[in-house]
Amino acid sequence: MWEKDPTCHWCNIETIWVFKNGGRLPWNAATIDHYFSRYQIDERKKWGSPVVLSCSQCNQRRGSAETRLQPIEELQRRGKQHETNEV
């Protein structure tokens, strides 16, 4: 994907290819982003879950912005999906 077109789908900056195992990515590092967010369930059901090349900064901003828009009940419901029953 990056070799075909290294620009971010969202902001059109040229991304860089980074081989990194842990730690913080540079803001312009190439990442894979879902076109439809995890909260756009109807769109994902209809179109699947296509991905685009995104810079790290856009990928993080989009995820944070989508989460902030969700009602607290939705976030709590999703949080409970990850809880364990360990005592």
Rosetta constraint file for C-alpha pairs under 8 A:
AtomPair CA 1 CA 5 HARMONIC 6.49 0.50
AtomPair CA 1 CA 6 HARMONIC 7.53 0.50
AtomPair CA 1 CA 53 HARMONIC 6.99 0.50
AtomPair CA 2 CA 6 HARMONIC 4.53 0.50
AtomPair CA 2 CA 7 HARMONIC 7.73 0.50
AtomPair CA 2 CA 17 HARMONIC 7.74 0.50
AtomPair CA 2 CA 30 HARMONIC 7.41 0.50
AtomPair CA 2 CA 53 HARMONIC 6.94 0.50
AtomPair CA 6 CA 14 HARMONIC 5.65 0.50
AtomPair CA 6 CA 15 HARMONIC 5.52 0.50
AtomPair CA 6 CA 16 HARMONIC 7.35 0.50
AtomPair CA 6 CA 30 HARMONIC 7.57 0.50
AtomPair CA 6 CA 53 HARMONIC 7.48 0.50
AtomPair CA 7 CA 12 HARMONIC 5.12 0.50
AtomPair CA 7 CA 13 HARMONIC 5.30 0.50
AtomPair CA 7 CA 14 HARMONIC 4.27 0.50
AtomPair CA 7 CA 15 HARMONIC 5.57 0.50
AtomPair CA 7 CA 53 HARMONIC 7.23 0.50
AtomPair CA 7 CA 54 HARMONIC 7.49 0.50
AtomPair CA 7 CA 55 HARMONIC 7.95 0.50
AtomPair CA 8 CA 12 HARMONIC 4.62 0.50
AtomPair CA 8 CA 13 HARMONIC 5.51 0.50
AtomPair CA 8 CA 14 HARMONIC 6.36 0.50
AtomPair CA 8 CA 15 HARMONIC 6.36 0.50
AtomPair CA 8 CA 30 HARMONIC 7.58 0.50
AtomPair CA 8 CA 53 HARMONIC 5.58 0.50
AtomPair CA 8 CA 54 HARMONIC 4.36 0.50
AtomPair CA 8 CA 55 HARMONIC 5.35 0.50
AtomPair CA 9 CA 52 HARMONIC 6.33 0.50
AtomPair CA 9 CA 53 HARMONIC 5.79 0.50
AtomPair CA 9 CA 54 HARMONIC 5.56 0.50
AtomPair CA 10 CA 54 HARMONIC 6.60 0.50
AtomPair CA 10 CA 58 HARMONIC 6.83 0.50
AtomPair CA 11 CA 58 HARMONIC 7.42 0.50
AtomPair CA 13 CA 28 HARMONIC 7.71 0.50
AtomPair CA 13 CA 55 HARMONIC 7.71 0.50
AtomPair CA 14 CA 28 HARMONIC 7.40 0.50
AtomPair CA 15 CA 28 HARMONIC 5.01 0.50
AtomPair CA 15 CA 29 HARMONIC 5.40 0.50
AtomPair CA 15 CA 30 HARMONIC 5.14 0.50
AtomPair CA 15 CA 54 HARMONIC 7.76 0.50
AtomPair CA 15 CA 55 HARMONIC 5.88 0.50
AtomPair CA 16 CA 28 HARMONIC 6.13 0.50
AtomPair CA 16 CA 29 HARMONIC 4.89 0.50
AtomPair CA 16 CA 30 HARMONIC 5.61 0.50
AtomPair CA 17 CA 29 HARMONIC 6.02 0.50
AtomPair CA 17 CA 30 HARMONIC 5.65 0.50
AtomPair CA 18 CA 25 HARMONIC 7.90 0.50
AtomPair CA 18 CA 29 HARMONIC 6.17 0.50
AtomPair CA 18 CA 30 HARMONIC 7.17 0.50
AtomPair CA 20 CA 25 HARMONIC 7.57 0.50
AtomPair CA 25 CA 29 HARMONIC 6.23 0.50
AtomPair CA 25 CA 56 HARMONIC 6.93 0.50
AtomPair CA 26 CA 56 HARMONIC 7.06 0.50
AtomPair CA 27 CA 55 HARMONIC 6.64 0.50
AtomPair CA 27 CA 56 HARMONIC 5.17 0.50
AtomPair CA 27 CA 57 HARMONIC 4.94 0.50
AtomPair CA 28 CA 55 HARMONIC 4.89 0.50
AtomPair CA 28 CA 56 HARMONIC 5.71 0.50
AtomPair CA 28 CA 57 HARMONIC 6.60 0.50
AtomPair CA 29 CA 55 HARMONIC 5.37 0.50
AtomPair CA 29 CA 56 HARMONIC 5.36 0.50
AtomPair CA 30 CA 53 HARMONIC 6.53 0.50
AtomPair CA 30 CA 54 HARMONIC 5.86 0.50
AtomPair CA 30 CA 55 HARMONIC 4.91 0.50
AtomPair CA 30 CA 56 HARMONIC 6.25 0.50
AtomPair CA 31 CA 53 HARMONIC 5.88 0.50
AtomPair CA 31 CA 54 HARMONIC 5.21 0.50
AtomPair CA 31 CA 55 HARMONIC 5.76 0.50
AtomPair CA 31 CA 56 HARMONIC 5.79 0.50
AtomPair CA 31 CA 59 HARMONIC 7.36 0.50
AtomPair CA 32 CA 51 HARMONIC 6.36 0.50
AtomPair CA 32 CA 52 HARMONIC 5.85 0.50
AtomPair CA 32 CA 53 HARMONIC 5.00 0.50
AtomPair CA 32 CA 54 HARMONIC 5.88 0.50
AtomPair CA 33 CA 51 HARMONIC 5.43 0.50
AtomPair CA 33 CA 52 HARMONIC 5.39 0.50
AtomPair CA 33 CA 53 HARMONIC 6.18 0.50
AtomPair CA 33 CA 54 HARMONIC 5.87 0.50
AtomPair CA 33 CA 59 HARMONIC 6.11 0.50
AtomPair CA 34 CA 49 HARMONIC 6.42 0.50
AtomPair CA 34 CA 50 HARMONIC 6.01 0.50
AtomPair CA 34 CA 51 HARMONIC 4.41 0.50
AtomPair CA 34 CA 52 HARMONIC 6.33 0.50
AtomPair CA 35 CA 49 HARMONIC 6.94 0.50
AtomPair CA 35 CA 50 HARMONIC 5.69 0.50
AtomPair CA 35 CA 51 HARMONIC 5.30 0.50
AtomPair CA 35 CA 52 HARMONIC 6.20 0.50
AtomPair CA 36 CA 40 HARMONIC 5.94 0.50
AtomPair CA 36 CA 43 HARMONIC 6.85 0.50
AtomPair CA 36 CA 44 HARMONIC 6.50 0.50
AtomPair CA 36 CA 49 HARMONIC 6.66 0.50
AtomPair CA 36 CA 50 HARMONIC 7.43 0.50
AtomPair CA 37 CA 63 HARMONIC 7.43 0.50
AtomPair CA 37 CA 66 HARMONIC 7.36 0.50
AtomPair CA 39 CA 66 HARMONIC 7.52 0.50
AtomPair CA 40 CA 44 HARMONIC 6.32 0.50
AtomPair CA 41 CA 45 HARMONIC 6.13 0.50
AtomPair CA 42 CA 46 HARMONIC 6.24 0.50
AtomPair CA 43 CA 47 HARMONIC 5.82 0.50
AtomPair CA 43 CA 48 HARMONIC 7.40 0.50
AtomPair CA 44 CA 48 HARMONIC 4.60 0.50
AtomPair CA 44 CA 49 HARMONIC 5.45 0.50
AtomPair CA 54 CA 58 HARMONIC 6.37 0.50
AtomPair CA 54 CA 59 HARMONIC 6.01 0.50
AtomPair CA 55 CA 59 HARMONIC 6.25 0.50
AtomPair CA 56 CA 60 HARMONIC 6.18 0.50
AtomPair CA 57 CA 61 HARMONIC 6.11 0.50
AtomPair CA 58 CA 62 HARMONIC 5.95 0.50
AtomPair CA 59 CA 63 HARMONIC 6.34 0.50
AtomPair CA 60 CA 64 HARMONIC 6.17 0.50
AtomPair CA 61 CA 65 HARMONIC 5.96 0.50
AtomPair CA 62 CA 66 HARMONIC 6.10 0.50
AtomPair CA 63 CA 67 HARMONIC 6.25 0.50
AtomPair CA 64 CA 68 HARMONIC 6.22 0.50
AtomPair CA 65 CA 69 HARMONIC 6.48 0.50
AtomPair CA 66 CA 70 HARMONIC 6.80 0.50
AtomPair CA 67 CA 75 HARMONIC 7.91 0.50
AtomPair CA 70 CA 74 HARMONIC 6.40 0.50
AtomPair CA 70 CA 75 HARMONIC 6.80 0.50
AtomPair CA 71 CA 75 HARMONIC 6.70 0.50
AtomPair CA 72 CA 76 HARMONIC 6.09 0.50
AtomPair CA 73 CA 77 HARMONIC 6.07 0.50
AtomPair CA 74 CA 78 HARMONIC 6.20 0.50
AtomPair CA 75 CA 79 HARMONIC 6.04 0.50
AtomPair CA 76 CA 80 HARMONIC 6.24 0.50
AtomPair CA 77 CA 81 HARMONIC 6.74 0.50
AtomPair CA 78 CA 82 HARMONIC 7.22 0.50
AtomPair CA 79 CA 83 HARMONIC 6.79 0.50
